[in-house]
Amino acid sequence: MRWDDFRRSDDIEDRRGEDGGGGFGIPIGRGGIGIGTVVVLGLIGWATGIDPGMLINIVAGGGGGYEQPYEEPRSAPRPQTEAQRQDRDFVAAVKGEIDDRWKEIFAAENQPYRPAGVVLYSGQTRHPGDACGGAQDAMGPFYCPPNQKIYLDTSFFEDIERRFRGCSGPTCKFTQAYIIAHEAGHHIQNLLGILPRVEQQKRAAGNKTAANRLQVRVELQADCFAGVWANQENKKRNFLDPGDVDAALQTAAAIGDDTLQRKAQGRVVPDAFTHGSAEQRKRWFMTGFTQGKVSACNTFGGERL
């Protein structure tokens, strides 16, 4: 992936190096669940003997809001390492291009585009203005609809390569871009009014199985939107190297619900899916990537996902 000439966004809030203090809350309820959540919940269940499906349902199903955890005062931020500065530069570059391409897509439909903010954190973060309560490293990247911000723990990128083997070497850069673009896809859903409508449908569904199925459609559409961005970006910048897309597909498969459940509990429980199977995630990313159109990403249009 070639990204040296990407436009850098300055809408990055970097909280890494801060001491988050005391307890923390897991963002639940109104869409505050991200691409990394199901990964870590599966591993927690595997290690503790708790049914991962139950953990996933608790987080995905949510309640009537977000936890508001106790927060101790923070200390002054510590100096950042060169690796941290490079991570920030990469995220700023990808976000800049994501915003530019989606602004063009929205403009073609005479629609205004508002960029999402990005918060970088390490370990955990809590801020008085955080509408989703807080974040911890067990969450991985996630999008918070009320304040329209994407939260990224950059250590999750390392986990993808080392723990889940979703990519290796240089191809990991596009994998990281895919993850950011997926979370940006949730922001697109929010701007289009999709997330509020789905949340209403989930509340009216009456049971977690039906709500989970709706959540799967949300996540697969975000994968498709990530593919749309990659398509449009490659037309503009020709930034992809051989193996980049394959690495993104490998990552999509590595964090598919069926793959994680099989590793965590030795069996697959489709009713507990919240992000989609490996095959579904790969297929919907490729749908967006090959067609490059928002209209191709209607995961709500039929029964087959």
Secondary structure, DSSP 8 states (H G I E B T S, - for coil): ---TTS---S-EEE-TT----S------SSS---TTHHHHHHHHHHHH---HHHHHHHHHH--SS----------------HHHHHHHHHHHHHHHHHHHHHHHHHHHTT------EEEEESSEE--TT-TT--EEGGG-SEEETTTTEEEEETHHHHHHHHTS----GGGHHHHHHHHHHHHHHHHHHHHTTHHHHHHHHHHHH-SHHHHHHHHHHHHHHHHHHHHHHHHHHHHHH----TTHHHHHHHHHHHTSHHHHHHHHHSS--GGG-SS--HHHHHHHHHHHHHH--GGGG-TTSSS--
